[in-house]
Amino acid sequence: MYDGTGVTGNTVANQVFVIPNTVGSYLVDHPCVNGVVVVPGTGQTVAVTYD
């Protein structure tokens, strides 16, 4: 998960969270400055909510 402005060009510098390959719910309590960009890993299916 990145705090980025677009779906491309995201780097480790703006990475907020790495989605693990373990089934479960993960709360990421981090302020967002630009936008939330979620990039699932290979074979992953994710559902994201933002509050």
Secondary structure, DSSP 8 states (H G I E B T S, - for coil): -EE-SSSS---GGGB-----SS-S--------SS-EE----TT--------
